[in-house]
């Protein structure tokens, strides 16, 4: 039985603040002028624009979607994601899929969302797409529920140090959901998720360390948790880093047969 809820989505890791949007618009316009007329989808000429300007458009689209609840801004952000997705931009593919799954900026279409996540995962090994596809399999949303496939996808994202995927892989390993139960490996991935800033993983790891006999635990020192989803695209907000988590206790060697 599943005992854990999926962690809250927080992607992209770095999102623009409202004050960043004018600079992003200007940067995108200047970049587009430099690479014009290289924007037609499906043409080789689009490659220089995508390489040089795609990330500016992605950041601007993210700003429209994250900073405004106005329908026109949401639709504009989704349309910008869609243009990038059709050109093969990995973040754009994943962003569009999230919009399609949530119905953000337009009608929902889970089949298309799954298709874009799968394409980004298979073509780019995109960590967020792997995680989102894993969530779809884990919850049975848009796909037949398959915990083994979900666990495998979480692992592919976790080895890229994806925070939420690290937590979910640790949870799967701890509970034996879709994989063989492995407490030691579960603790390792929960620790990784905690070091990356996942609060639930951090608390769970420390609790497991108590259960496993770890005596000296680094407790909270009053420092604030960092939240990378609120960092500015241009200037990162300052914040104290998480204190390092203690390593898991050493495992006793297996007893030798007499």
LUMKEDO-436432 format. One record per residue (C-alpha): residue number from 1; x, y, z. Coordinates in Angstrom, 2 decimals, m for minus. Layout:
N
num=NUM, X=X, Y=Y, Z=Z .
...
//
This chain:
258
num=1, X=0.00, Y=0.00, Z=0.00 .
num=2, X=1.23, Y=3.47, Z=m0.87 .
num=3, X=1.80, Y=5.52, Z=2.24 .
num=4, X=3.30, Y=8.70, Z=0.78 .
num=5, X=1.83, Y=11.47, Z=m1.29 .
num=6, X=3.67, Y=12.74, Z=m4.30 .
num=7, X=5.71, Y=15.83, Z=m3.44 .
num=8, X=4.53, Y=19.24, Z=m4.58 .
num=9, X=5.68, Y=20.11, Z=m8.08 .
num=10, X=8.28, Y=22.87, Z=m8.21 .
num=11, X=9.69, Y=23.27, Z=m11.70 .
num=12, X=11.53, Y=24.94, Z=m13.36 .
num=13, X=14.11, Y=25.20, Z=m10.61 .
num=14, X=14.77, Y=28.85, Z=m11.41 .
num=15, X=11.83, Y=31.09, Z=m12.25 .
num=16, X=11.79, Y=34.77, Z=m13.20 .
num=17, X=10.51, Y=37.51, Z=m10.93 .
num=18, X=8.12, Y=40.10, Z=m12.30 .
num=19, X=10.94, Y=42.65, Z=m12.43 .
num=20, X=12.86, Y=40.32, Z=m14.77 .
num=21, X=10.20, Y=40.19, Z=m17.50 .
num=22, X=11.07, Y=43.45, Z=m19.34 .
num=23, X=14.74, Y=42.43, Z=m19.55 .
num=24, X=13.78, Y=38.99, Z=m20.82 .
num=25, X=11.48, Y=40.47, Z=m23.47 .
num=26, X=14.28, Y=42.76, Z=m24.66 .
num=27, X=16.81, Y=39.91, Z=m24.68 .
num=28, X=14.45, Y=37.72, Z=m26.71 .
num=29, X=13.74, Y=40.49, Z=m29.23 .
num=30, X=17.44, Y=41.26, Z=m29.73 .
num=31, X=18.32, Y=37.58, Z=m30.02 .
num=32, X=15.53, Y=37.01, Z=m32.54 .
num=33, X=16.66, Y=40.00, Z=m34.60 .
num=34, X=20.19, Y=38.57, Z=m34.71 .
num=35, X=19.06, Y=35.16, Z=m35.89 .
num=36, X=16.17, Y=36.19, Z=m38.17 .
num=37, X=14.70, Y=34.71, Z=m40.25 .
num=38, X=15.53, Y=31.43, Z=m38.53 .
num=39, X=12.28, Y=30.70, Z=m36.67 .
num=40, X=10.22, Y=28.57, Z=m39.02 .
num=41, X=9.40, Y=25.30, Z=m37.33 .
num=42, X=10.82, Y=22.26, Z=m39.08 .
num=43, X=13.59, Y=24.09, Z=m40.94 .
num=44, X=17.31, Y=23.62, Z=m40.35 .
num=45, X=17.51, Y=27.41, Z=m40.14 .
num=46, X=15.56, Y=27.25, Z=m36.87 .
num=47, X=18.49, Y=25.60, Z=m35.10 .
num=48, X=20.55, Y=28.80, Z=m34.49 .
num=49, X=17.49, Y=30.56, Z=m33.06 .
num=50, X=16.63, Y=27.63, Z=m30.82 .
num=51, X=20.21, Y=27.36, Z=m29.58 .
num=52, X=20.67, Y=31.08, Z=m28.92 .
num=53, X=17.15, Y=32.30, Z=m28.09 .
num=54, X=15.13, Y=29.29, Z=m26.95 .
num=55, X=16.06, Y=29.62, Z=m23.29 .
num=56, X=15.05, Y=33.29, Z=m23.26 .
num=57, X=11.64, Y=32.39, Z=m24.66 .
num=58, X=11.27, Y=29.54, Z=m22.17 .
num=59, X=12.06, Y=31.83, Z=m19.23 .
num=60, X=9.65, Y=34.49, Z=m20.50 .
num=61, X=6.89, Y=31.91, Z=m21.00 .
num=62, X=7.51, Y=30.60, Z=m17.50 .
num=63, X=7.15, Y=34.12, Z=m16.15 .
num=64, X=3.83, Y=34.65, Z=m17.91 .
num=65, X=2.49, Y=31.39, Z=m16.50 .
num=66, X=3.86, Y=31.72, Z=m12.97 .
num=67, X=3.29, Y=35.41, Z=m12.31 .
num=68, X=m0.13, Y=36.13, Z=m13.76 .
num=69, X=m3.52, Y=34.47, Z=m13.39 .
num=70, X=m4.86, Y=36.48, Z=m16.34 .
num=71, X=m6.17, Y=34.19, Z=m19.09 .
num=72, X=m4.35, Y=36.05, Z=m21.87 .
num=73, X=m0.97, Y=35.81, Z=m20.10 .
num=74, X=m1.51, Y=32.13, Z=m19.37 .
num=75, X=m2.45, Y=31.45, Z=m23.00 .
num=76, X=0.59, Y=33.40, Z=m24.24 .
num=77, X=2.93, Y=31.42, Z=m21.99 .
num=78, X=1.48, Y=28.12, Z=m23.14 .
num=79, X=1.71, Y=29.16, Z=m26.80 .
num=80, X=5.39, Y=30.05, Z=m26.33 .
num=81, X=6.01, Y=26.65, Z=m24.73 .
num=82, X=4.21, Y=24.97, Z=m27.63 .
num=83, X=6.35, Y=26.74, Z=m30.21 .
num=84, X=9.48, Y=25.59, Z=m28.40 .
num=85, X=8.13, Y=22.06, Z=m28.00 .
num=86, X=7.44, Y=21.72, Z=m31.71 .
num=87, X=11.05, Y=22.75, Z=m32.36 .
num=88, X=12.39, Y=20.07, Z=m30.01 .
num=89, X=13.35, Y=22.29, Z=m27.06 .
num=90, X=13.49, Y=19.88, Z=m24.10 .
num=91, X=12.29, Y=22.30, Z=m21.40 .
num=92, X=9.60, Y=23.60, Z=m23.74 .
num=93, X=8.34, Y=20.06, Z=m24.33 .
num=94, X=8.14, Y=19.41, Z=m20.60 .
num=95, X=6.57, Y=22.78, Z=m19.84 .
num=96, X=3.90, Y=22.31, Z=m22.49 .
num=97, X=3.14, Y=18.84, Z=m21.16 .
num=98, X=2.59, Y=20.26, Z=m17.66 .
num=99, X=0.21, Y=22.87, Z=m19.12 .
num=100, X=m1.63, Y=20.15, Z=m21.03 .
num=101, X=m1.94, Y=17.95, Z=m17.98 .
num=102, X=m3.14, Y=20.78, Z=m15.71 .
num=103, X=m5.26, Y=22.63, Z=m18.26 .
num=104, X=m3.14, Y=25.77, Z=m17.79 .
num=105, X=m3.51, Y=28.36, Z=m20.55 .
num=106, X=m5.96, Y=26.19, Z=m22.49 .
num=107, X=m7.91, Y=22.95, Z=m22.42 .
num=108, X=m6.30, Y=19.88, Z=m20.82 .
num=109, X=m5.11, Y=17.02, Z=m23.02 .
num=110, X=m3.47, Y=14.26, Z=m21.02 .
num=111, X=m2.70, Y=12.14, Z=m24.08 .
num=112, X=m0.64, Y=14.95, Z=m25.62 .
num=113, X=0.98, Y=15.63, Z=m22.25 .
num=114, X=2.12, Y=12.03, Z=m21.98 .
num=115, X=3.43, Y=12.18, Z=m25.55 .
num=116, X=5.57, Y=15.26, Z=m24.92 .
num=117, X=6.89, Y=13.94, Z=m21.61 .
num=118, X=7.80, Y=10.67, Z=m23.30 .
num=119, X=9.52, Y=12.45, Z=m26.18 .
num=120, X=11.54, Y=14.67, Z=m23.83 .
num=121, X=12.46, Y=11.65, Z=m21.71 .
num=122, X=13.48, Y=9.45, Z=m24.63 .
num=123, X=15.16, Y=12.12, Z=m26.76 .
num=124, X=16.81, Y=14.24, Z=m24.08 .
num=125, X=16.75, Y=12.07, Z=m20.93 .
num=126, X=15.10, Y=15.15, Z=m19.43 .
num=127, X=14.96, Y=14.79, Z=m15.64 .
num=128, X=11.67, Y=16.62, Z=m15.06 .
num=129, X=9.99, Y=14.77, Z=m17.92 .
num=130, X=11.20, Y=11.46, Z=m16.49 .
num=131, X=9.81, Y=12.44, Z=m13.11 .
num=132, X=6.45, Y=13.59, Z=m14.48 .
num=133, X=6.09, Y=10.44, Z=m16.58 .
num=134, X=6.97, Y=8.42, Z=m13.49 .
num=135, X=4.22, Y=10.23, Z=m11.55 .
num=136, X=1.71, Y=9.40, Z=m14.30 .
num=137, X=2.59, Y=5.71, Z=m14.06 .
num=138, X=2.67, Y=5.81, Z=m10.25 .
num=139, X=m0.78, Y=7.39, Z=m9.96 .
num=140, X=m2.32, Y=5.77, Z=m13.06 .
num=141, X=m3.07, Y=9.18, Z=m14.57 .
num=142, X=m3.36, Y=9.01, Z=m18.35 .
num=143, X=m1.60, Y=5.65, Z=m18.30 .
num=144, X=m2.23, Y=2.25, Z=m16.77 .
num=145, X=m0.79, Y=2.21, Z=m13.26 .
num=146, X=2.65, Y=0.60, Z=m13.29 .
num=147, X=4.72, Y=1.03, Z=m10.15 .
num=148, X=7.72, Y=m0.83, Z=m11.59 .
num=149, X=7.90, Y=1.54, Z=m14.57 .
num=150, X=7.38, Y=4.52, Z=m12.26 .
num=151, X=10.24, Y=3.40, Z=m10.02 .
num=152, X=12.54, Y=2.93, Z=m13.02 .
num=153, X=11.72, Y=6.43, Z=m14.29 .
num=154, X=12.22, Y=7.97, Z=m10.85 .
num=155, X=15.63, Y=6.30, Z=m10.73 .
num=156, X=16.68, Y=7.74, Z=m14.12 .
num=157, X=15.75, Y=11.23, Z=m12.87 .
num=158, X=17.19, Y=10.73, Z=m9.38 .
num=159, X=20.66, Y=9.86, Z=m10.69 .
num=160, X=20.56, Y=13.33, Z=m12.29 .
num=161, X=19.91, Y=14.71, Z=m8.77 .
num=162, X=16.29, Y=15.60, Z=m9.42 .
num=163, X=14.94, Y=16.50, Z=m5.98 .
num=164, X=11.39, Y=15.13, Z=m6.08 .
num=165, X=12.42, Y=12.02, Z=m8.03 .
num=166, X=15.08, Y=11.30, Z=m5.41 .
num=167, X=12.39, Y=11.45, Z=m2.72 .
num=168, X=9.97, Y=9.26, Z=m4.66 .
num=169, X=12.65, Y=6.67, Z=m5.43 .
num=170, X=13.61, Y=6.59, Z=m1.77 .
num=171, X=9.95, Y=6.12, Z=m0.84 .
num=172, X=9.49, Y=3.32, Z=m3.39 .
num=173, X=12.59, Y=1.53, Z=m2.13 .
num=174, X=11.51, Y=1.94, Z=1.48 .
num=175, X=7.99, Y=0.64, Z=0.90 .
num=176, X=8.78, Y=m1.87, Z=m1.86 .
num=177, X=6.50, Y=m0.12, Z=m4.36 .
num=178, X=7.50, Y=m1.25, Z=m7.85 .
num=179, X=10.89, Y=m2.52, Z=m6.75 .
num=180, X=12.55, Y=m4.77, Z=m4.22 .
num=181, X=12.56, Y=m3.23, Z=m0.75 .
num=182, X=16.03, Y=m1.87, Z=0.05 .
num=183, X=16.25, Y=0.19, Z=3.23 .
num=184, X=19.90, Y=1.12, Z=2.78 .
num=185, X=19.47, Y=2.44, Z=m0.77 .
num=186, X=16.21, Y=4.14, Z=0.24 .
num=187, X=18.04, Y=6.06, Z=2.97 .
num=188, X=20.71, Y=7.09, Z=0.46 .
num=189, X=18.18, Y=8.65, Z=m1.93 .
num=190, X=16.16, Y=10.24, Z=0.87 .
num=191, X=19.37, Y=11.83, Z=2.09 .
num=192, X=20.10, Y=13.08, Z=m1.43 .
num=193, X=16.61, Y=14.58, Z=m1.70 .
num=194, X=17.07, Y=16.24, Z=1.70 .
num=195, X=20.43, Y=17.72, Z=0.72 .
num=196, X=18.78, Y=19.08, Z=m2.43 .
num=197, X=16.20, Y=20.89, Z=m0.30 .
num=198, X=13.20, Y=18.53, Z=m0.02 .
num=199, X=11.82, Y=19.19, Z=3.45 .
num=200, X=9.77, Y=16.00, Z=3.74 .
num=201, X=12.75, Y=13.87, Z=2.71 .
num=202, X=14.97, Y=15.65, Z=5.18 .
num=203, X=12.61, Y=14.99, Z=8.09 .
num=204, X=12.07, Y=11.40, Z=7.04 .
num=205, X=15.79, Y=10.76, Z=6.71 .
num=206, X=16.52, Y=12.08, Z=10.19 .
num=207, X=13.70, Y=9.96, Z=11.60 .
num=208, X=15.12, Y=6.87, Z=9.90 .
num=209, X=18.55, Y=7.66, Z=11.28 .
num=210, X=17.05, Y=7.61, Z=14.78 .
num=211, X=15.46, Y=4.26, Z=14.03 .
num=212, X=18.75, Y=2.90, Z=12.69 .
num=213, X=20.67, Y=3.88, Z=15.82 .
num=214, X=22.38, Y=7.08, Z=14.63 .
num=215, X=23.10, Y=9.05, Z=17.81 .
num=216, X=24.53, Y=12.33, Z=16.59 .
num=217, X=22.02, Y=14.06, Z=14.37 .
num=218, X=22.61, Y=17.47, Z=12.88 .
num=219, X=19.45, Y=19.33, Z=13.88 .
num=220, X=18.03, Y=22.50, Z=12.44 .
num=221, X=20.01, Y=25.57, Z=13.45 .
num=222, X=17.32, Y=28.07, Z=12.67 .
num=223, X=18.59, Y=28.51, Z=9.12 .
num=224, X=15.96, Y=28.93, Z=6.47 .
num=225, X=15.32, Y=26.27, Z=3.89 .
num=226, X=16.26, Y=27.41, Z=0.43 .
num=227, X=13.52, Y=27.22, Z=m2.20 .
num=228, X=15.08, Y=27.10, Z=m5.63 .
num=229, X=11.71, Y=27.47, Z=m7.36 .
num=230, X=11.60, Y=31.10, Z=m6.17 .
num=231, X=15.06, Y=32.08, Z=m7.32 .
num=232, X=15.29, Y=34.86, Z=m9.85 .
num=233, X=16.36, Y=34.13, Z=m13.40 .
num=234, X=18.75, Y=37.10, Z=m13.27 .
num=235, X=19.68, Y=37.60, Z=m9.62 .
num=236, X=19.28, Y=34.79, Z=m7.11 .
num=237, X=17.80, Y=35.62, Z=m3.77 .
num=238, X=20.14, Y=35.02, Z=m0.87 .
num=239, X=19.37, Y=32.38, Z=1.73 .
num=240, X=21.22, Y=30.15, Z=4.12 .
num=241, X=22.10, Y=26.73, Z=2.81 .
num=242, X=20.76, Y=23.63, Z=4.49 .
num=243, X=23.12, Y=22.17, Z=7.06 .
num=244, X=24.65, Y=18.92, Z=5.84 .
num=245, X=22.85, Y=15.75, Z=6.78 .
num=246, X=24.79, Y=13.09, Z=8.68 .
num=247, X=25.76, Y=9.95, Z=6.72 .
num=248, X=23.82, Y=6.77, Z=7.41 .
num=249, X=25.38, Y=4.47, Z=10.01 .
num=250, X=27.87, Y=1.91, Z=8.72 .
num=251, X=26.36, Y=m1.48, Z=8.02 .
num=252, X=27.75, Y=m4.40, Z=10.00 .
num=253, X=29.51, Y=m6.97, Z=7.76 .
num=254, X=27.57, Y=m10.21, Z=7.27 .
num=255, X=28.45, Y=m12.99, Z=9.70 .
num=256, X=30.83, Y=m15.57, Z=8.32 .
num=257, X=29.53, Y=m19.10, Z=8.06 .
num=258, X=31.23, Y=m21.47, Z=10.50 .
//
